[in-house]
């Protein structure tokens, strides 16, 4: 059941009478009509689909999505903005959760949801990891993120951007950067470039213990300048059984390689 939303308290920006963004929430409101249209085109929402929007803010994307579907679920941490949305849309059209997406139980939502959001850049990485835990319930996700984060998400092994985020998401999702977005599309403009990315869960379930995998990947990339022999607690026989060269560095392994290591470390040696 959605949390009750208080009456709106308007935070006016003296410059233009608009809602004043809160820095602690990392708010940058997307307002460019052309970019909004491209996002809706990329998502291609259809009536009957379960759409969940993270961080609707002033509701620009919310309105664009509700022009295509009869109902939407939204998660908004800012009580003032949540109150404005609750005043604008009836509960039949918008189910509103006034909550922090980092604490939200996505498992309580119906399966086969489609997630959309202009994510706060200051919490994007932990939020992506949280969404990954519920990959089995998600049909797809479309997120606006800092372009550098998107580059890390889709990076290939043996490239500078490849790292922990790349591995932990690529074992769960097939991902594609769709298009870049200029800073002027937001209010206030962020100091970084942005991009829209699509995530689609892989059909094959994760073949190892997720906790073990997280430990392996964290340990490896915390020592990414070292060889695997020095970065991971594996013996020579482990590398030989896995057919992995111990002189390689962590960024040289594929996500599938890390899954194989996690299986061996999690289940023990035969």
Backbone torsions as a table, in degrees:
resi	resn	phi	psi	omega
1	UNK	NA	135.4	-177.8
2	UNK	-67.5	144.0	178.5
3	UNK	-69.6	145.6	177.9
4	UNK	-63.8	146.1	-177.4
5	UNK	-114.8	129.9	-178.3
6	UNK	-72.6	167.4	176.7
7	UNK	-65.3	146.8	-174.5
8	UNK	-66.2	138.7	170.7
9	UNK	-114.7	110.0	-170.3
10	UNK	-81.5	124.6	175.5
11	UNK	-99.3	97.8	-174.9
12	UNK	-85.5	135.6	173.6
13	UNK	-86.7	118.8	-178.0
14	UNK	-56.1	-24.7	-176.6
15	UNK	-70.5	-30.7	-174.8
16	UNK	-152.3	10.1	178.3
17	UNK	73.1	11.0	-179.5
18	UNK	-93.8	171.2	176.2
19	UNK	-63.2	133.7	180.0
20	UNK	-83.5	121.4	179.8
21	UNK	-62.6	148.3	177.1
22	UNK	-102.1	123.0	-178.4
23	UNK	-64.2	-35.1	-176.2
24	UNK	-66.7	-20.1	176.3
25	UNK	-97.5	0.5	-179.5
26	UNK	61.7	39.1	-172.7
27	UNK	-80.3	125.0	169.8
28	UNK	-135.7	106.9	-171.9
29	UNK	-82.1	123.6	178.0
30	UNK	-75.8	127.7	-175.8
31	UNK	-132.9	-10.4	-174.9
32	UNK	-70.9	117.4	-177.2
33	UNK	-59.6	-37.2	-179.9
34	UNK	-65.6	-41.9	178.8
35	UNK	-67.5	-42.2	177.8
36	UNK	-58.7	-42.4	179.6
37	UNK	-64.8	-38.6	179.3
38	UNK	-66.9	-36.7	178.1
39	UNK	-65.0	-47.2	179.9
40	UNK	-62.5	-38.9	177.4
41	UNK	-62.8	-39.4	-180.0
42	UNK	-68.4	-41.4	179.4
43	UNK	-71.1	-39.6	-178.5
44	UNK	50.4	58.0	-178.5
45	UNK	-68.3	147.4	-179.8
46	UNK	-129.7	148.8	177.6
47	UNK	-54.9	138.9	-179.4
48	UNK	96.5	-17.0	177.7
49	UNK	-81.1	149.6	178.8
50	UNK	-93.2	107.5	-178.1
51	UNK	-106.2	130.8	176.6
52	UNK	-121.8	123.8	178.0
53	UNK	-106.4	128.9	176.1
54	UNK	-97.7	124.9	176.6
55	UNK	68.3	60.6	-179.1
56	UNK	-66.2	-23.0	177.5
57	UNK	61.4	-123.6	-179.9
58	UNK	-78.3	-7.3	173.9
59	UNK	92.4	13.6	-178.4
60	UNK	-62.9	-48.1	178.8
61	UNK	-72.9	-33.7	177.8
62	UNK	-56.4	-47.6	-179.8
63	UNK	-64.0	-40.3	-179.2
64	UNK	-65.5	-37.6	178.8
65	UNK	-71.4	-41.2	-179.2
66	UNK	-69.8	-12.2	171.6
67	UNK	-74.7	-13.6	-177.7
68	UNK	-112.9	-24.1	-178.3
69	UNK	-129.6	151.6	-177.0
70	UNK	-77.4	-18.4	-175.3
71	UNK	-148.0	148.8	-178.2
72	UNK	-146.0	143.8	171.4
73	UNK	-105.8	135.5	-178.0
74	UNK	-131.4	146.8	177.5
75	UNK	-121.2	115.8	-176.5
76	UNK	-133.9	124.7	-178.0
77	UNK	-79.7	-28.3	-175.7
78	UNK	-80.2	114.1	-175.9
79	UNK	-63.2	-37.4	179.3
80	UNK	-63.0	-46.2	-179.7
81	UNK	-69.1	-38.0	177.0
82	UNK	-61.8	-40.1	179.7
83	UNK	-64.4	-38.9	178.0
84	UNK	-63.5	-42.8	179.2
85	UNK	-66.0	-39.1	179.0
86	UNK	-65.3	-32.1	178.5
87	UNK	-75.0	-27.8	-177.2
88	UNK	-84.4	-36.9	-174.4
89	UNK	-118.4	140.3	176.4
90	UNK	-72.9	161.6	179.1
91	UNK	-65.7	-21.5	176.6
92	UNK	-69.4	-26.0	-179.7
93	UNK	-99.0	-34.3	-175.0
94	UNK	-134.6	116.7	170.3
95	UNK	-92.6	115.6	-170.3
96	UNK	-112.4	125.9	175.0
97	UNK	-109.6	114.3	175.7
98	UNK	-86.0	94.4	-171.5
99	UNK	-158.3	163.6	174.7
100	UNK	-85.1	123.1	-178.1
101	UNK	-61.8	-24.0	178.3
102	UNK	-70.2	-21.4	179.3
103	UNK	-107.8	-7.3	-173.2
104	UNK	-69.6	139.5	179.4
105	UNK	-88.1	90.7	179.1
106	UNK	-66.8	-19.6	177.6
107	UNK	-66.9	-19.1	179.2
108	UNK	-79.1	-12.5	179.3
109	UNK	-79.6	159.1	177.2
110	UNK	-65.3	153.1	179.7
111	UNK	-69.1	168.2	177.0
112	UNK	63.3	39.6	179.1
113	UNK	-84.2	154.4	173.4
114	UNK	-112.6	121.5	-173.5
115	UNK	-105.0	136.5	-178.8
116	UNK	-134.6	145.9	175.6
117	UNK	-177.5	145.7	167.1
118	UNK	-94.4	89.6	-168.4
119	UNK	-74.5	141.3	173.5
120	UNK	-59.8	125.5	-172.7
121	UNK	-67.2	-24.7	-177.7
122	UNK	-75.5	-12.3	177.9
123	UNK	-127.6	17.1	-171.5
124	UNK	-63.4	-42.0	-177.2
125	UNK	-65.3	-52.2	177.5
126	UNK	-62.1	-31.5	178.7
127	UNK	-69.3	-37.9	176.4
128	UNK	-64.0	-42.0	177.2
129	UNK	-62.2	-38.3	179.5
130	UNK	-66.5	-44.0	178.2
131	UNK	-60.8	-37.2	-179.0
132	UNK	-60.9	-30.5	179.0
133	UNK	-63.7	-24.0	-177.4
134	UNK	-109.4	24.6	-176.4
135	UNK	-56.9	-31.6	-179.2
136	UNK	-66.9	-18.3	179.8
137	UNK	-99.1	-5.5	-172.9
138	UNK	-103.6	132.2	173.1
139	UNK	-78.4	-45.7	174.7
140	UNK	-164.4	170.6	178.0
141	UNK	-143.0	142.2	176.4
142	UNK	-126.8	117.8	-175.3
143	UNK	-126.5	138.0	168.4
144	UNK	-90.9	124.1	-174.8
145	UNK	-140.8	167.9	170.0
146	UNK	-57.5	134.0	-174.7
147	UNK	-59.2	-35.5	178.9
148	UNK	-62.5	-37.6	178.3
149	UNK	-66.6	-42.7	178.4
150	UNK	-61.7	-40.5	178.0
151	UNK	-61.5	-37.3	177.1
152	UNK	-69.8	-36.6	-179.4
153	UNK	-61.8	-42.9	-172.8
154	UNK	-98.5	3.6	-175.0
155	UNK	-63.0	147.1	178.0
156	UNK	-94.9	156.3	177.9
157	UNK	-55.3	151.9	178.3
158	UNK	66.7	24.6	173.0
159	UNK	-119.5	155.3	-175.1
160	UNK	-59.3	-32.8	-176.0
161	UNK	-81.1	-13.2	-176.2
162	UNK	-71.5	131.7	-178.3
163	UNK	-167.3	-155.6	-175.5
164	UNK	-58.9	-45.1	-179.6
165	UNK	-61.8	-42.0	179.6
166	UNK	-56.7	-50.7	-175.1
167	UNK	-65.8	-49.9	-173.0
168	UNK	-66.6	-25.5	176.0
169	UNK	-89.5	-37.0	-176.8
170	UNK	-71.1	-19.9	174.1
171	UNK	-76.5	-11.9	-179.2
172	UNK	-111.7	-32.6	-170.1
173	UNK	-131.1	152.8	162.2
174	UNK	-95.3	128.2	-172.4
175	UNK	-127.9	150.7	179.8
176	UNK	-149.2	128.6	172.8
177	UNK	-75.7	126.6	-175.0
178	UNK	-91.8	-51.2	177.4
179	UNK	-163.6	158.5	178.0
180	UNK	-90.2	156.8	-178.9
181	UNK	-132.9	131.2	-179.1
182	UNK	-74.9	156.0	-178.0
183	UNK	-61.4	-30.3	-177.6
184	UNK	-66.5	-10.5	178.1
185	UNK	-76.4	-7.1	-176.6
186	UNK	-117.7	157.5	171.7
187	UNK	-128.7	119.4	-10.8
188	UNK	-71.3	157.7	179.3
189	UNK	-64.8	130.5	175.7
190	UNK	-70.5	163.2	179.9
191	UNK	-87.5	5.4	-179.2
192	UNK	-127.9	159.8	174.8
193	UNK	-77.6	158.1	-176.5
194	UNK	-126.8	165.8	178.2
195	UNK	-156.2	152.5	174.5
196	UNK	-99.1	133.2	-179.1
197	UNK	-126.1	145.0	176.1
198	UNK	-109.0	133.5	176.4
199	UNK	-118.9	128.1	176.5
200	UNK	-125.1	121.0	-178.1
201	UNK	-58.8	141.1	176.7
202	UNK	-71.6	146.6	-178.1
203	UNK	-70.7	-30.6	-178.4
204	UNK	-84.1	126.9	179.0
205	UNK	-62.8	154.9	177.2
206	UNK	-60.6	128.1	-170.5
207	UNK	-90.8	12.7	-180.0
208	UNK	-143.6	170.9	175.8
209	UNK	-70.0	124.6	-174.3
210	UNK	-64.0	-36.5	-179.9
211	UNK	-65.4	-42.7	178.4
212	UNK	-64.4	-42.9	178.7
213	UNK	-59.3	-44.7	-179.1
214	UNK	-60.5	-40.4	178.7
215	UNK	-65.7	-45.1	-179.5
216	UNK	-60.5	-48.2	-176.0
217	UNK	-68.4	-42.0	178.1
218	UNK	-61.7	-43.9	-179.7
219	UNK	-63.7	-41.5	-178.4
220	UNK	-64.5	-49.5	-172.7
221	UNK	-83.2	-9.6	170.7
222	UNK	-76.1	-12.6	176.6
223	UNK	-130.6	46.8	-170.9
224	UNK	-65.8	-17.9	178.3
225	UNK	-83.6	-11.8	179.9
226	UNK	-89.7	164.5	173.6
227	UNK	-76.6	162.9	178.4
228	UNK	-60.4	-33.6	179.3
229	UNK	-56.9	-37.1	-177.7
230	UNK	-94.9	-21.9	-176.0
231	UNK	-86.0	-30.2	-175.2
232	UNK	-116.7	147.4	-179.7
233	UNK	-83.7	64.6	179.2
234	UNK	-120.4	148.9	177.8
235	UNK	-92.6	167.6	-178.8
236	UNK	-57.8	-37.8	179.1
237	UNK	-65.6	-30.0	177.6
238	UNK	-66.7	-46.7	179.1
239	UNK	-61.6	-39.6	-179.6
240	UNK	-65.7	-43.1	179.7
241	UNK	-66.1	-35.3	-179.2
242	UNK	-82.4	-10.7	-176.4
243	UNK	57.7	45.9	177.8
244	UNK	-120.5	131.5	-179.5
245	UNK	-74.2	117.9	-176.8
246	UNK	-66.6	-13.9	178.8
247	UNK	-84.1	-4.5	177.1
248	UNK	-71.8	164.2	175.7
249	UNK	-102.5	160.5	-176.1
250	UNK	-52.7	-35.9	-177.3
251	UNK	-73.1	-9.1	-179.6
252	UNK	-84.2	-12.9	-177.8
253	UNK	-89.7	146.6	176.6
254	UNK	-82.3	164.4	173.4
255	UNK	-55.9	-37.8	178.6
256	UNK	-63.1	-35.2	176.8
257	UNK	-62.5	-42.6	-179.6
258	UNK	-66.8	-34.8	175.9
259	UNK	-63.3	-42.8	179.8
260	UNK	-63.1	-39.7	177.4
261	UNK	-64.2	-43.1	179.9
262	UNK	-63.3	-37.7	177.2
263	UNK	-61.9	-45.7	-177.8
264	UNK	-67.0	-42.2	-178.8
265	UNK	-73.3	-30.6	-177.7
266	UNK	-80.7	-34.2	-175.7
267	UNK	-101.2	-9.0	-178.5
268	UNK	85.5	168.2	-176.9
269	UNK	-87.1	141.4	-179.2
270	UNK	-67.4	NA	NA
